[in-house]
């Protein structure tokens, strides 16, 4: 089985990412990346039509926060910072 390695660091990602960039960052296939973008609770940016776009910081918190309370806290703080 061939293992895909990460091609890009988090710091090098643009502020908004697509499944293609996500797959390069996480070292997974594009199909798996699209599945995660379609999964419940994934922090997609709304009103982008059929485009799958997410904020990289929100995705980071979604991926690495241990419990739902900390995810909610950090995502709310992120949203408040973006609205100002």
ZITA-V325154 format. One record per pair of residues at least 24 apart in sequence whose ideal C-beta (glycine too) atoms are under 10 Angstrom apart, sorted by the first residue. I is the first residue (numbers start at 1). J is the second residue. Records with the same first field share a line. If there is no record, write none. Layout:
BEGIN
I=J  J
END
This chain:
BEGIN
3=27
4=28  29  30  32
10=56  57  59  60
11=56
13=56  57  59  60
14=56
15=55  56  57  82
16=45  48  51  53  54  55  56  58  59
17=45  52  53  54  55  56  58  59
18=51  52  53  54
19=52  53  54
20=52
21=53  54  56  59
22=52  54  56  59  63
25=56  59  60  63
26=59  63
36=62  63
41=68  71  75
43=71  75  78  79
55=79  82
57=81  82
58=82
END
